Amino acid sequence: MTGLEYNSTTGEPFLRLPAPFSSFIITPPRMADVARSVEIMNDPFVFKWMGRSTPYSVDLATAWLMKVKAQTDVAVEELRNSTEFGPVSGCPVRHIREELPDGTDVFIGDVGLVRSGWTEVLDAEERVRFVTENNARAAGDPEIAWHIGYYLAPGYNGRGLMTAAVKTIITQFGIPQMNTKYIRSSAFEGNHGSLKVLQKNDFVMVDTLVEHVRVGDEKTTLHLMEWRAS
Ligand SMILES: CC(C)(COP(=O)(O)OP(=O)(O)OC[C@H]1O[C@@H](n2cnc3c(N)ncnc32)[C@H](O)[C@@H]1OP(=O)(O)O)[C@@H](O)C(=O)NCCC(=O)NCCS
C-alpha cells in the first residue's frame, strides 16, 4: 500500500520517513529550492561525486528544477485525476525536507526515482533508442527501467538518512504505485557512502566501467548497480 500522504494546508503530497527519521519528508521539488540546491551542490563534499567540472549556477539549478518539477507535476495530476488505485507513470516526490518545530521545513537533499536515462551509454543513438523505448512504456509496465539518484546536504550524512530515504521511496511509492521491478543506479569509484546506501537497499554491482566518464580533463571509473524485485 502506498505511503503517500497529503499536506492538509497546501495539498502537497509527501512520503514520511520511518522512525528515527520521522521529522523528514519527501515532497515534490519547489522552485524556492533553487538557492539551497546551488549551495548544497557546490559544497566540495557533494560536488566531487556529482560528475560536474564547473560550479553549479542559479541558472542551471533553475532549469533543472523546472524540468524535474514538470515531471512530478504530471504525476501529481495523474494521482489527482485517478478515480481508483492504479499505477502512475512517474513519482510525484523527490525533495527531502526536515520539518522544524515552528512548522516550517528546510530542503536538505534529493532522492529521485525516475525513468532511466542510460547516461553511461556513450553512443548517443543507442542511448536515445533505450530512453525512447523506456519512456514509451505505459504506467505500471513491469519492464520499465527506473533510475535512482540522490544527494544530501553535508551535516546530515552518516546517520542512515539516505538509506532510509531510498528504501521509503521504493517501498512506499515505487513498488505499490508504479509497479517498479527494476532500478538502475551508479556511483563513481571511491564513493563508498553511495555504494553502501545502494547495497543496504539490495542493489548489486553488475558492472564496472573503467575510466568511462569524462569529468573535466579526467576519466572516472563508474560502478553500475541494479535492483530487481525478488
Ligand atoms: C552518498 C550519500 C547520499 C550517503 O548518504 P548518508 O545519509 O550519509 O548515508 P547513510 O548514513 O545512509 O550511510 C549508509 C552506509 O554508508 C556508510 N557511509 C556513508 N558515508 C560514507 C563515506 N563517506 N565513506 C564510507 N562509508 C560511508 C555509512 O556508515 C553507512 O554504513 P553502515 O550502515 O554500515 O554504518 C551522501 O554522503 C551524499 O550526499 N554524498 C554526496 C553526493 C553523492 O555522493 N551522491 C551520490 C552520487 S552517486
The ligand as a Gaussian input file, in Angstrom:
#p B3LYP/6-31G(d) Opt

LIG

0 1
 C       26.216000       9.298000      -0.547000
 C       25.264000       9.928000       0.449000
 C       23.926000      10.154000      -0.217000
 C       25.102000       8.989000       1.643000
 O       24.082000       9.472000       2.479000
 P       24.063000       9.138000       4.042000
 O       22.751000       9.507000       4.580000
 O       25.253000       9.714000       4.675000
 O       24.222000       7.565000       4.004000
 P       23.865000       6.598000       5.224000
 O       24.066000       7.333000       6.502000
 O       22.526000       6.024000       4.956000
 O       25.009000       5.533000       5.106000
 C       24.878000       4.254000       4.562000
 C       26.144000       3.498000       4.877000
 O       27.241000       4.100000       4.201000
 C       28.254000       4.453000       5.118000
 N       28.812000       5.712000       4.658000
 C       28.174000       6.895000       4.498000
 N       29.036000       7.826000       4.032000
 C       30.220000       7.208000       3.903000
 C       31.508000       7.624000       3.458000
 N       31.707000       8.882000       3.026000
 N       32.512000       6.722000       3.446000
 C       32.301000       5.446000       3.835000
 N       31.099000       4.980000       4.262000
 C       30.079000       5.851000       4.305000
 C       27.541000       4.599000       6.441000
 O       28.437000       4.394000       7.515000
 C       26.512000       3.511000       6.338000
 O       27.086000       2.258000       6.600000
 P       26.734000       1.437000       7.936000
 O       25.243000       1.334000       7.956000
 O       27.426000       0.150000       7.751000
 O       27.237000       2.282000       9.042000
 C       25.774000      11.287000       0.954000
 O       27.014000      11.093000       1.567000
 C       25.937000      12.317000      -0.149000
 O       25.009000      13.051000      -0.457000
 N       27.142000      12.385000      -0.724000
 C       27.469000      13.367000      -1.748000
 C       26.663000      13.216000      -3.015000
 C       26.714000      11.812000      -3.568000
 O       27.708000      11.120000      -3.469000
 N       25.612000      11.407000      -4.205000
 C       25.520000      10.103000      -4.841000
 C       26.142000      10.143000      -6.190000
 S       26.177000       8.512000      -6.903000

